[in-house]
Amino acid sequence: MDVHPRMLRYFLAVAGELHFRRAAQRLWITGPALSQQIRQLEQELGFPLFHRTSRTVTLTDQGRELIPLAQAVVDASDALSDWARERKQGKEPLRVGFMASGAGTLTQEILKAATDRLPHLDVKLVHLRWDEQTQALHDNRVDVAFAREPAETDGLRCTPVLSEKRVVMLPATHALATRTTLSFTEIADETFLPSATGSAEWTDYWLVNPRPDGSRARTGPPISTVEEMLEECAAGHGIVITAGSVPMFYAHPGVRFAEVEDLPPNHVLLCVREKAGTAATEFEDVVLDLIHRGAR
């Protein structure tokens, strides 16, 4: 069996999007080329990874089982490439973990400042799942991480960098979809989409559990990625409370967003290990300087 990491990278893109055209756009290749690569991977493995119809793409059982194995191979391939590049360039690596919208509207400003002020560092972005946002620091897979509250911060030094209002994602066909603001009581009885991978604390926070009367949210299909969140919501399977910057970074014709005016804001944290290395500390100093200068 000859499976190239590129094939697995393509597989992960389709698994994340569950849509071949969007996955192809994300990979900067044509749709037919992506389909050919997936078929070749399925032939090498000896079984299908996706159920395909003219309207939907879903993972087979084998496809779901392959995701963590494929991710491990892709991560190892990236680490090897990074190692070779760093040794060639003589730059010190700095791995920055982020989820979804990262540090929101501050993300690009922070990265530009780090590139300008720390030219001796090779800054690499590492995408993290909801359940990995601080664990990746303990596992030494990233050197710094942008995390959203609630987050496990034991053994870490965490600094708030951004405060964001929370919004609700609604199907475009929802009765409240034309609203720009609403109160939580107006949506409290809806079906909510829970996290499939986050901690109990994380899941309850975004479901707003428990409610003032002690009740808990009625839940629909669990979601693991922002892409799943968009598709499940657009299909009318549930609504989602999310961060205020998400509408700026993710668009879908089947969903609408409204500010939930009576929920407390969510905070983005910059987290480093308490015994962080020099590169992580330098990056932390750049971020703190931006905050102190009022870059909010």
TORNUDO-431334 format. One line per 10 residues: number of its first residue (from 0); their letters; for each residue x, y, z of N, C-alpha, C. Coordinates in Angstrom, 2 decimals. Example, Ala and Ser with C-alpha at 12.3 -4.5 7.8 and 13.67 -1.06 7.14 Angstrom:
0	AS	13.19:-5.69:7.80:12.30:-4.50:7.80:13.20:-3.30:7.80 ~ 12.85:-2.25:7.08:13.67:-1.06:7.14:12.90:0.03:7.87
//
This chain:
0	MDVHPRMLRY	0.85:-1.20:0.00:0.00:0.00:0.00:0.88:1.25:0.00 ~ 0.58:2.18:-0.89:1.37:3.40:-1.03:0.45:4.61:-0.87 ~ 0.36:5.13:0.35:-0.52:6.27:0.65:0.34:7.48:0.94 ~ 0.27:8.48:0.08:1.06:9.70:0.24:0.36:10.64:1.22 ~ 1.11:11.35:2.06:0.47:12.31:2.98:-0.44:13.31:2.28 ~ -0.12:13.64:1.01:-0.98:14.57:0.27:-2.40:14.02:0.14 ~ -2.53:12.71:-0.12:-3.85:12.11:-0.23:-4.62:12.25:1.08 ~ -3.92:12.04:2.18:-4.56:12.13:3.49:-4.94:13.57:3.80 ~ -4.13:14.52:3.35:-4.46:15.94:3.54:-5.76:16.27:2.77 ~ -5.87:15.74:1.56:-7.07:15.97:0.76:-8.28:15.31:1.43
10	FLAVAGELHF	-8.07:14.09:1.93:-9.16:13.40:2.64:-9.66:14.21:3.82 ~ -8.74:14.76:4.62:-9.13:15.54:5.80:-9.89:16.79:5.40 ~ -9.53:17.40:4.28:-10.25:18.59:3.82:-11.69:18.24:3.47 ~ -11.89:17.13:2.76:-13.26:16.72:2.41:-14.02:16.30:3.66 ~ -13.34:15.60:4.57:-14.00:15.18:5.82:-14.43:16.38:6.64 ~ -13.65:17.45:6.60:-14.00:18.65:7.35:-15.11:19.44:6.72 ~ -15.13:19.51:5.40:-16.14:20.31:4.69:-17.40:19.51:4.38 ~ -17.23:18.17:4.18:-18.32:17.32:3.68:-18.93:17.92:2.43 ~ -18.05:18.45:1.59:-18.48:19.12:0.36:-17.24:19.19:-0.53 ~ -17.28:18.51:-1.70:-16.08:18.42:-2.53:-15.68:19.77:-3.12
20	RRAAQRLWIT	-16.64:20.59:-3.54:-16.28:21.86:-4.16:-15.61:22.78:-3.15 ~ -16.18:22.88:-1.93:-15.57:23.76:-0.93:-14.20:23.23:-0.51 ~ -14.08:21.91:-0.40:-12.77:21.34:-0.04:-11.74:21.64:-1.12 ~ -12.15:21.55:-2.38:-11.22:21.85:-3.48:-10.79:23.31:-3.45 ~ -11.72:24.21:-3.16:-11.37:25.63:-3.06:-10.39:25.86:-1.92 ~ -10.62:25.18:-0.80:-9.73:25.31:0.35:-8.32:24.82:0.03 ~ -8.24:23.81:-0.83:-6.94:23.22:-1.18:-6.31:23.86:-2.41 ~ -7.04:24.75:-3.06:-6.56:25.42:-4.26:-6.28:24.41:-5.38 ~ -7.19:23.44:-5.54:-7.11:22.51:-6.66:-8.49:22.42:-7.30 ~ -8.58:21.76:-8.44:-9.87:21.62:-9.11:-10.68:20.49:-8.48
30	GPALSQQIRQ	-12.00:20.57:-8.64:-12.86:19.53:-8.11:-12.56:18.15:-8.68 ~ -12.41:18.02:-10.02:-12.09:16.70:-10.58:-10.77:16.13:-10.06 ~ -9.77:17.00:-9.87:-8.49:16.51:-9.35:-8.64:15.99:-7.93 ~ -9.45:16.68:-7.12:-9.68:16.23:-5.74:-10.42:14.90:-5.74 ~ -11.46:14.79:-6.56:-12.23:13.53:-6.63:-11.33:12.37:-7.05 ~ -10.43:12.62:-7.99:-9.51:11.57:-8.44:-8.59:11.12:-7.31 ~ -8.08:12.08:-6.53:-7.20:11.75:-5.41:-7.93:10.93:-4.36 ~ -9.18:11.29:-4.08:-9.95:10.54:-3.07:-10.24:9.13:-3.58 ~ -10.59:9.00:-4.86:-10.82:7.66:-5.41:-9.55:6.82:-5.36 ~ -8.42:7.43:-5.64:-7.14:6.71:-5.59:-6.84:6.25:-4.16
40	LEQELGFPLF	-7.12:7.12:-3.18:-6.91:6.75:-1.78:-7.81:5.59:-1.40 ~ -9.08:5.65:-1.82:-10.02:4.56:-1.51:-9.56:3.25:-2.15 ~ -9.02:3.33:-3.36:-8.51:2.12:-4.02:-7.31:1.55:-3.28 ~ -6.42:2.42:-2.80:-5.26:1.96:-2.05:-5.68:1.28:-0.75 ~ -6.68:1.85:-0.08:-7.12:1.32:1.21:-8.02:0.10:1.05 ~ -8.78:0.06:-0.06:-9.64:-1.09:-0.30:-11.06:-0.95:0.18 ~ -11.47:0.28:0.53:-12.85:0.50:0.97:-13.21:1.97:0.79 ~ -14.51:2.27:0.67:-14.94:3.67:0.50:-14.82:4.46:1.80 ~ -14.52:5.74:1.65:-14.40:6.63:2.80:-15.59:7.57:2.92 ~ -16.33:7.74:1.82:-17.48:8.65:1.81:-18.67:7.99:1.13
50	HRTSRTVTLT	-19.86:8.32:1.63:-21.10:8.04:0.91:-21.42:9.30:0.10 ~ -21.56:9.17:-1.21:-21.80:10.33:-2.06:-23.16:10.20:-2.74 ~ -23.93:11.27:-2.71:-25.13:11.39:-3.53:-25.02:12.71:-4.29 ~ -26.01:13.02:-5.10:-25.97:14.28:-5.85:-26.12:15.48:-4.93 ~ -26.58:15.25:-3.68:-26.84:16.37:-2.78:-25.98:16.36:-1.53 ~ -25.52:15.20:-1.10:-24.81:15.13:0.18:-23.55:14.29:0.09 ~ -22.64:14.56:1.01:-21.43:13.76:1.20:-21.34:13.46:2.69 ~ -21.26:12.18:3.05:-21.12:11.79:4.45:-19.99:10.78:4.57 ~ -19.44:10.69:5.76:-18.34:9.76:6.02:-18.87:8.35:6.25 ~ -18.17:7.35:5.75:-18.44:5.97:6.13:-17.84:5.72:7.51
60	DQGRELIPLA	-18.13:4.57:8.08:-17.53:4.22:9.38:-16.01:4.20:9.27 ~ -15.51:3.64:8.16:-14.05:3.60:7.97:-13.49:5.01:7.82 ~ -14.24:5.89:7.16:-13.80:7.27:7.00:-13.65:7.98:8.33 ~ -14.63:7.77:9.21:-14.55:8.39:10.54:-13.36:7.85:11.33 ~ -13.11:6.54:11.21:-11.98:5.95:11.94:-10.64:6.44:11.39 ~ -10.61:6.79:10.10:-9.36:7.22:9.48:-8.94:8.62:9.91 ~ -9.89:9.46:10.31:-9.58:10.87:10.58:-8.40:11.04:11.54 ~ -8.43:10.45:12.76:-7.28:10.68:13.67:-5.98:10.09:13.14 ~ -6.05:8.96:12.43:-4.84:8.37:11.87:-4.27:9.26:10.77 ~ -5.14:9.77:9.91:-4.69:10.66:8.83:-4.11:11.94:9.39
70	QAVVDASDAL	-4.76:12.48:10.44:-4.27:13.72:11.03:-2.88:13.53:11.61 ~ -2.65:12.37:12.23:-1.33:12.10:12.81:-0.25:12.04:11.73 ~ -0.57:11.42:10.59:0.40:11.34:9.49:0.68:12.72:8.91 ~ -0.38:13.50:8.69:-0.22:14.85:8.13:0.58:15.73:9.09 ~ 0.28:15.63:10.38:1.03:16.42:11.37:2.50:16.04:11.37 ~ 2.78:14.74:11.29:4.17:14.29:11.27:4.89:14.76:10.01 ~ 4.19:14.73:8.88:4.77:15.22:7.62:5.07:16.71:7.70 ~ 4.13:17.47:8.27:4.34:18.91:8.43:5.51:19.19:9.37 ~ 5.59:18.42:10.45:6.68:18.61:11.41:8.03:18.36:10.76 ~ 8.09:17.33:9.91:9.34:17.03:9.20:9.71:18.17:8.25
80	SDWARERKQG	8.72:18.69:7.52:8.98:19.80:6.61:9.43:21.04:7.37 ~ 8.76:21.30:8.49:9.13:22.46:9.30:10.55:22.33:9.83 ~ 10.86:21.13:10.31:12.21:20.89:10.85:13.27:21.16:9.79 ~ 13.05:20.64:8.59:14.03:20.82:7.52:14.15:22.30:7.14 ~ 13.01:22.99:7.05:13.05:24.41:6.67:13.75:25.25:7.73 ~ 13.44:24.94:9.00:14.04:25.72:10.08:15.56:25.53:10.13 ~ 15.99:24.29:9.91:17.43:24.04:9.93:18.12:24.73:8.75 ~ 17.41:24.81:7.64:17.97:25.46:6.46:18.03:26.97:6.64 ~ 16.98:27.55:7.23:16.89:29.00:7.38:17.60:29.51:8.62 ~ 17.82:28.64:9.59:18.44:29.07:10.84:17.52:29.85:11.73
90	KEPLRVGFMA	16.18:29.74:11.50:15.22:30.45:12.34:14.70:29.53:13.44 ~ 14.32:30.15:14.56:13.75:29.39:15.66:12.25:29.25:15.44 ~ 11.71:28.04:15.55:10.28:27.86:15.29:9.42:28.36:16.45 ~ 8.24:28.85:16.11:7.23:29.22:17.10:5.89:28.75:16.57 ~ 5.28:27.80:17.27:4.00:27.22:16.84:2.87:27.90:17.61 ~ 1.97:28.52:16.87:0.87:29.29:17.47:-0.43:28.53:17.24 ~ -1.03:28.03:18.32:-2.29:27.30:18.22:-3.48:28.24:18.19 ~ -4.47:27.88:17.40:-5.69:28.71:17.33:-6.88:27.82:16.97 ~ -8.06:28.27:17.35:-9.30:27.62:16.98:-10.14:28.59:16.16 ~ -10.83:28.09:15.17:-11.80:28.88:14.41:-11.28:30.27:14.11
100	SGAGTLTQEI	-11.85:31.30:14.75:-11.49:32.68:14.42:-10.28:33.18:15.21 ~ -9.56:32.30:15.90:-8.34:32.68:16.60:-8.56:33.76:17.63 ~ -7.84:34.87:17.49:-8.00:36.02:18.39:-8.96:37.03:17.78 ~ -9.91:36.54:17.00:-10.91:37.42:16.42:-10.30:38.46:15.51 ~ -10.77:39.68:15.65:-10.31:40.78:14.79:-8.86:41.17:15.04 ~ -8.28:40.69:16.15:-6.88:41.02:16.46:-5.88:40.06:15.82 ~ -6.37:38.95:15.28:-5.46:37.90:14.82:-4.41:38.41:13.84 ~ -4.85:39.05:12.77:-3.90:39.48:11.74:-2.96:40.57:12.26 ~ -3.47:41.45:13.11:-2.61:42.50:13.67:-1.51:41.89:14.54 ~ -1.87:40.89:15.32:-0.89:40.22:16.17:0.17:39.51:15.33
110	LKAATDRLPH	-0.27:38.78:14.32:0.67:38.02:13.49:1.60:38.95:12.71 ~ 1.06:40.06:12.22:1.90:41.01:11.49:2.94:41.62:12.42 ~ 2.51:41.99:13.64:3.45:42.58:14.60:4.54:41.58:14.97 ~ 4.16:40.31:15.14:5.16:39.28:15.48:6.16:39.10:14.34 ~ 5.67:39.10:13.11:6.56:38.95:11.96:7.52:40.13:11.85 ~ 7.00:41.34:12.09:7.83:42.54:11.97:8.86:42.65:13.09 ~ 8.44:42.32:14.31:9.31:42.56:15.47:10.19:41.37:15.83 ~ 9.81:40.19:15.34:10.56:38.98:15.71:11.00:38.25:14.44 ~ 11.82:38.90:13.61:12.21:38.28:12.33:13.03:37.01:12.48 ~ 13.57:36.78:13.67:14.38:35.58:13.90:13.51:34.36:14.20
120	LDVKLVHLRW	12.19:34.56:14.28:11.29:33.44:14.55:10.56:33.02:13.27 ~ 10.35:31.73:13.15:9.54:31.17:12.06:8.18:30.82:12.65 ~ 7.20:31.72:12.47:5.89:31.56:13.09:5.02:30.65:12.22 ~ 4.52:29.58:12.83:3.65:28.64:12.12:2.34:28.51:12.87 ~ 1.22:28.65:12.14:-0.10:28.50:12.74:-0.49:27.03:12.78 ~ -1.06:26.61:13.90:-1.50:25.23:14.09:-2.97:25.25:14.48 ~ -3.82:24.69:13.61:-5.26:24.68:13.91:-5.56:23.63:14.97 ~ -6.37:24.01:15.95:-6.72:23.12:17.06:-8.22:22.90:17.12 ~ -8.61:21.70:17.56:-10.02:21.44:17.83:-10.41:22.08:19.15 ~ -11.72:22.11:19.42:-12.21:22.72:20.65:-11.63:22.05:21.89
130	DEQTQALHDN	-11.42:20.73:21.83:-10.92:20.02:23.00:-9.40:20.07:23.12 ~ -8.73:20.74:22.17:-7.27:20.76:22.17:-6.68:22.12:22.54 ~ -7.53:23.12:22.77:-7.04:24.50:22.78:-5.93:24.76:23.79 ~ -5.97:24.13:24.96:-4.85:24.28:25.89:-4.09:22.96:26.10 ~ -4.74:21.83:25.85:-4.05:20.54:25.98:-2.87:20.46:25.03 ~ -2.98:21.13:23.88:-1.88:21.12:22.91:-0.61:21.74:23.49 ~ -0.76:22.68:24.42:0.40:23.26:25.10:1.06:22.23:26.00 ~ 0.24:21.52:26.77:0.79:20.50:27.68:1.44:19.36:26.89 ~ 0.91:19.07:25.69:1.46:18.00:24.86:2.65:18.47:24.02 ~ 3.01:19.75:24.18:4.14:20.34:23.44:3.93:20.29:21.93
140	RVDVAFAREP	2.68:20.40:21.50:2.39:20.48:20.06:2.35:21.93:19.59 ~ 2.17:22.87:20.52:2.25:24.29:20.20:3.03:24.98:21.32 ~ 3.53:26.18:21.01:4.30:26.94:22.00:3.46:28.01:22.67 ~ 2.50:28.56:21.95:1.52:29.50:22.48:0.18:29.13:21.87 ~ -0.90:29.56:22.52:-2.22:29.23:21.98:-3.21:30.33:22.31 ~ -4.06:30.63:21.34:-5.21:31.50:21.59:-6.37:30.59:21.98 ~ -6.88:30.76:23.18:-7.94:29.90:23.69:-9.14:30.74:24.09 ~ -10.30:30.13:24.00:-11.53:30.80:24.43:-11.97:30.26:25.78 ~ -12.46:31.15:26.62:-13.06:30.69:27.86:-14.36:29.94:27.53 ~ -14.66:28.89:28.34:-13.89:28.38:29.47:-12.75:27.49:28.98
150	AETDGLRCTP	-11.60:27.63:29.61:-10.42:26.85:29.21:-9.71:26.31:30.44 ~ -9.10:25.14:30.29:-8.28:24.56:31.36:-6.95:25.30:31.40 ~ -6.67:26.02:32.47:-5.48:26.88:32.51:-4.45:26.45:33.55 ~ -4.63:25.28:34.18:-3.65:24.82:35.16:-2.28:24.67:34.50 ~ -1.25:25.21:35.15:0.10:25.11:34.63:0.40:26.06:33.49 ~ -0.54:26.97:33.22:-0.38:27.90:32.11:-0.44:29.34:32.60 ~ 0.15:30.22:31.84:0.06:31.66:32.07:-0.85:32.22:30.97 ~ -2.01:32.72:31.36:-3.02:33.13:30.39:-3.38:34.60:30.57 ~ -3.45:35.33:29.47:-3.75:36.75:29.48:-4.94:37.03:28.58 ~ -6.00:37.70:29.07:-7.12:38.07:28.19:-6.64:39.05:27.12
160	VLSEKRVVML	-6.99:38.78:25.88:-6.58:39.67:24.78:-7.78:40.28:24.05 ~ -8.95:39.71:24.22:-10.11:40.20:23.47:-11.39:39.79:24.17 ~ -12.37:40.69:24.19:-13.69:40.41:24.72:-14.69:40.52:23.57 ~ -15.51:39.49:23.38:-16.46:39.49:22.27:-17.87:39.19:22.76 ~ -18.83:39.87:22.16:-20.22:39.54:22.43:-20.53:38.16:21.86 ~ -21.52:37.51:22.45:-21.94:36.22:21.91:-23.14:36.41:20.98 ~ -23.16:35.61:19.94:-24.22:35.69:18.94:-24.87:34.32:18.80 ~ -26.05:34.30:18.21:-26.72:33.04:17.92:-26.74:32.84:16.41 ~ -26.43:31.62:16.00:-26.53:31.24:14.60:-27.87:30.55:14.40 ~ -28.65:31.06:13.45:-29.98:30.54:13.18:-30.08:30.08:11.73
170	PATHALATRT	-30.93:29.09:11.43:-31.19:28.77:10.03:-31.80:29.98:9.34 ~ -31.49:30.17:8.07:-32.01:31.32:7.33:-33.53:31.32:7.27 ~ -34.14:30.15:7.45:-35.60:30.04:7.39:-36.27:30.24:8.76 ~ -35.48:30.48:9.79:-36.02:30.62:11.15:-36.85:31.90:11.26 ~ -37.86:31.86:12.12:-38.75:33.01:12.29:-38.01:34.25:12.79 ~ -36.88:34.05:13.50:-36.13:35.18:14.05:-34.92:35.56:13.18 ~ -34.80:34.96:12.00:-33.59:35.12:11.20:-33.38:36.54:10.69 ~ -34.42:37.36:10.67:-34.26:38.74:10.19:-33.83:39.69:11.30 ~ -33.80:39.22:12.53:-33.43:40.06:13.66:-31.90:40.22:13.73 ~ -31.45:41.37:14.22:-30.01:41.59:14.43:-29.63:41.45:15.90
180	TLSFTEIADE	-30.60:41.62:16.79:-30.38:41.39:18.23:-31.61:40.69:18.78 ~ -31.41:39.94:19.84:-32.53:39.30:20.53:-32.10:38.94:21.94 ~ -33.04:38.55:22.75:-32.74:38.13:24.12:-32.68:36.61:24.18 ~ -31.97:36.10:25.18:-31.82:34.65:25.26:-33.16:33.96:25.50 ~ -34.05:34.62:26.23:-35.35:34.00:26.51:-36.11:33.69:25.23 ~ -35.85:34.42:24.17:-36.55:34.19:22.91:-36.10:32.91:22.22 ~ -34.94:32.39:22.58:-34.43:31.18:21.92:-34.17:30.04:22.90 ~ -34.44:30.25:24.18:-34.08:29.27:25.21:-34.71:27.90:24.98 ~ -35.90:27.86:24.36:-36.60:26.59:24.17:-36.26:25.92:22.84 ~ -35.35:26.50:22.08:-34.96:25.91:20.80:-34.08:24.67:21.02
190	TFLPSATGSA	-33.87:23.92:19.95:-32.90:22.83:19.96:-31.52:23.40:19.67 ~ -30.54:23.07:20.52:-29.18:23.58:20.38:-28.25:22.46:19.91 ~ -27.23:22.83:19.15:-26.24:21.86:18.68:-25.08:21.82:19.67 ~ -24.84:20.68:20.34:-23.76:20.61:21.34:-22.42:20.24:20.71 ~ -21.35:20.54:21.41:-20.01:20.12:20.97:-19.86:18.62:21.15 ~ -19.27:17.98:20.15:-19.02:16.53:20.23:-17.71:16.23:20.92 ~ -16.82:17.22:21.03:-15.47:16.94:21.53:-15.07:17.78:22.74 ~ -15.78:18.86:23.01:-15.39:19.73:24.11:-15.66:19.11:25.47 ~ -15.05:19.68:26.50:-15.29:19.23:27.87:-16.73:19.52:28.27 ~ -17.16:18.94:29.39:-18.51:19.20:29.89:-18.68:20.68:30.19
200	EWTDYWLVNP	-17.64:21.30:30.76:-17.71:22.73:31.08:-17.85:23.56:29.81 ~ -17.07:23.23:28.79:-17.12:23.94:27.51:-18.50:23.81:26.87 ~ -19.00:22.57:26.84:-20.29:22.32:26.21:-21.41:23.05:26.93 ~ -21.42:22.98:28.25:-22.47:23.66:29.02:-22.40:25.17:28.85 ~ -21.20:25.71:28.76:-21.05:27.17:28.60:-21.74:27.63:27.33 ~ -21.49:26.94:26.21:-22.05:27.38:24.94:-23.52:26.99:24.78 ~ -23.98:26.02:25.56:-25.41:25.69:25.58:-26.17:26.55:26.58 ~ -25.43:27.34:27.38:-26.00:28.17:28.45:-26.74:27.27:29.44 ~ -26.04:26.23:29.91:-26.55:25.33:30.94:-25.90:25.63:32.28 ~ -26.67:25.52:33.39:-28.13:25.39:33.40:-28.79:26.75:33.23
210	RPDGSRARTG	-30.06:26.73:32.89:-30.83:27.96:32.75:-31.21:28.46:34.15 ~ -31.66:29.71:34.27:-32.02:30.24:35.60:-33.01:29.37:36.36 ~ -33.89:28.66:35.64:-34.87:27.81:36.31:-34.33:26.40:36.58 ~ -33.04:26.18:36.29:-32.43:24.88:36.53:-32.53:23.91:35.37 ~ -33.27:24.27:34.34:-33.43:23.38:33.19:-32.18:23.40:32.31 ~ -32.10:22.42:31.41:-30.97:22.33:30.51:-31.46:22.38:29.06 ~ -30.56:22.70:28.17:-30.92:22.86:26.77:-31.37:21.55:26.14 ~ -32.34:21.64:25.25:-32.68:20.51:24.39:-31.64:20.47:23.27 ~ -31.04:19.32:23.02:-29.91:19.26:22.09:-30.22:18.43:20.85 ~ -29.53:18.79:19.77:-29.62:18.08:18.51:-28.34:17.33:18.22
220	PPISTVEEML	-27.98:17.17:16.95:-26.78:16.41:16.60:-25.50:17.07:17.13 ~ -24.58:16.30:17.71:-23.31:16.87:18.17:-22.46:17.33:16.98 ~ -21.68:18.39:17.18:-20.84:18.94:16.12:-19.38:18.97:16.58 ~ -18.47:18.75:15.62:-17.04:18.71:15.95:-16.26:19.86:15.34 ~ -16.81:20.49:14.29:-16.09:21.55:13.59:-17.04:22.70:13.28 ~ -16.47:23.85:12.92:-17.29:24.98:12.50:-18.06:24.63:11.24 ~ -17.43:23.86:10.35:-18.10:23.47:9.11:-19.34:22.63:9.40 ~ -19.22:21.68:10.33:-20.39:20.89:10.72:-21.46:21.78:11.35 ~ -21.02:22.73:12.16:-21.95:23.66:12.80:-22.77:24.41:11.76 ~ -22.11:24.92:10.73:-22.80:25.67:9.68:-23.80:24.79:8.94
230	EECAAGHGIV	-23.38:23.59:8.57:-24.25:22.71:7.78:-25.44:22.22:8.59 ~ -25.21:21.81:9.83:-26.31:21.31:10.66:-27.31:22.42:10.96 ~ -26.81:23.62:11.22:-27.71:24.74:11.49:-28.50:25.09:10.23 ~ -27.82:25.17:9.09:-28.50:25.51:7.84:-29.58:24.50:7.50 ~ -29.36:23.24:7.89:-30.34:22.19:7.62:-31.52:22.23:8.58 ~ -31.45:23.12:9.58:-32.55:23.24:10.52:-32.52:22.26:11.66 ~ -31.34:21.66:11.91:-31.24:20.65:12.97:-30.99:21.25:14.35 ~ -30.75:22.55:14.42:-30.53:23.20:15.71:-29.89:24.56:15.53 ~ -29.80:25.31:16.63:-29.16:26.62:16.61:-27.90:26.56:17.48 ~ -27.07:27.60:17.40:-25.78:27.58:18.08:-25.48:28.96:18.66
240	ITAGSVPMFY	-25.04:28.99:19.92:-24.46:30.20:20.49:-22.97:30.16:20.18 ~ -22.43:31.24:19.63:-21.02:31.25:19.25:-20.44:32.64:19.48 ~ -19.17:32.80:19.14:-18.48:34.07:19.39:-18.82:35.11:18.33 ~ -18.75:36.38:18.73:-19.17:37.46:17.86:-18.35:37.62:16.60 ~ -17.11:37.12:16.58:-16.28:37.26:15.37:-16.53:36.17:14.35 ~ -17.25:35.11:14.73:-17.48:34.01:13.79:-18.14:34.47:12.49 ~ -19.18:35.34:12.54:-19.78:35.79:11.28:-18.80:36.52:10.36 ~ -17.75:37.11:10.92:-16.76:37.82:10.09:-15.87:36.85:9.32 ~ -15.68:35.64:9.87:-14.74:34.70:9.28:-15.41:33.54:8.55 ~ -16.69:33.30:8.85:-17.40:32.17:8.24:-18.73:32.65:7.68
250	AHPGVRFAEV	-18.98:32.31:6.42:-20.24:32.69:5.77:-20.91:31.44:5.22 ~ -22.23:31.43:5.24:-23.01:30.33:4.69:-24.37:30.89:4.29 ~ -24.82:30.62:3.08:-26.11:31.19:2.64:-27.30:30.69:3.44 ~ -27.11:29.59:4.16:-28.24:29.01:4.87:-28.36:29.41:6.33 ~ -27.51:30.33:6.81:-27.58:30.73:8.22:-27.59:32.24:8.36 ~ -28.08:32.70:9.50:-28.07:34.12:9.86:-27.58:34.24:11.30 ~ -27.08:35.42:11.67:-26.55:35.64:13.01:-27.26:36.82:13.66 ~ -27.45:36.74:14.98:-28.02:37.85:15.75:-27.31:37.92:17.09 ~ -27.06:39.13:17.56:-26.43:39.30:18.87:-27.40:38.91:19.97 ~ -26.91:38.15:20.96:-27.72:37.80:22.13:-27.36:38.81:23.20
260	EDLPPNHVLL	-28.21:39.81:23.36:-27.83:41.01:24.12:-27.72:40.80:25.62 ~ -28.33:39.74:26.16:-28.31:39.58:27.61:-27.38:38.45:28.08 ~ -26.49:37.95:27.21:-25.48:36.98:27.63:-24.16:37.70:27.89 ~ -23.42:37.30:28.93:-22.10:37.91:29.18:-21.18:37.66:27.99 ~ -20.20:38.54:27.77:-19.27:38.35:26.65:-18.35:37.15:26.86 ~ -17.75:36.72:25.77:-16.76:35.65:25.80:-15.37:36.27:25.66 ~ -14.37:35.65:26.29:-13.02:36.21:26.27:-12.05:35.26:25.57 ~ -11.16:35.84:24.78:-10.06:35.11:24.16:-8.82:35.31:25.01 ~ -8.12:34.22:25.30:-6.91:34.26:26.12:-5.69:33.90:25.29 ~ -4.57:34.55:25.58:-3.28:34.08:25.06:-2.65:33.24:26.16
270	CVREKAGTAA	-2.37:31.98:25.86:-1.85:31.06:26.87:-0.47:30.54:26.48 ~ 0.42:30.51:27.46:1.75:29.91:27.31:2.02:29.06:28.54 ~ 2.94:28.13:28.43:3.32:27.35:29.61:4.00:28.25:30.63 ~ 3.82:27.94:31.91:4.43:28.76:32.97:5.95:28.82:32.82 ~ 6.54:27.75:32.33:7.98:27.75:32.07:8.20:27.82:30.56 ~ 7.67:28.87:29.96:7.74:29.03:28.51:9.16:29.33:28.06 ~ 9.46:28.93:26.83:10.76:29.23:26.26:10.86:30.68:25.82 ~ 12.04:31.05:25.36:12.29:32.44:24.97:11.38:32.89:23.83 ~ 11.20:32.05:22.82:10.39:32.43:21.66:8.95:32.71:22.07 ~ 8.38:31.84:22.91:7.00:32.04:23.36:6.87:33.30:24.20
280	TEFEDVVLDL	7.85:33.57:25.05:7.83:34.77:25.88:7.93:36.03:25.03 ~ 8.76:36.00:24.00:8.87:37.15:23.11:7.55:37.42:22.39 ~ 6.90:36.36:21.93:5.60:36.51:21.27:4.57:37.07:22.25 ~ 4.59:36.55:23.48:3.69:37.04:24.52:3.91:38.54:24.75 ~ 5.15:38.98:24.78:5.45:40.40:25.00:4.89:41.27:23.87 ~ 4.97:40.78:22.64:4.42:41.53:21.50:2.91:41.69:21.66 ~ 2.24:40.62:22.04:0.78:40.69:22.22:0.42:41.64:23.36 ~ 1.11:41.53:24.47:0.83:42.41:25.61:1.06:43.88:25.24 ~ 2.07:44.14:24.44:2.34:45.51:24.01:1.19:46.04:23.17 ~ 0.66:45.21:22.27:-0.48:45.63:21.46:-1.70:45.94:22.33
290	IHRGAR	-1.92:45.11:23.33:-3.07:45.32:24.22:-2.90:46.61:25.00 ~ -1.72:46.83:25.53:-1.48:48.03:26.34:-1.58:49.31:25.52 ~ -1.34:49.18:24.21:-1.48:50.33:23.33:-2.93:50.54:22.88 ~ -3.82:49.68:23.38:-5.24:49.86:23.09:-5.71:49.25:21.80 ~ -5.00:48.23:21.31:-5.39:47.59:20.06:-6.47:46.56:20.31 ~ -7.66:47.04:20.65:-8.79:46.14:20.91:-9.88:46.39:19.90
//
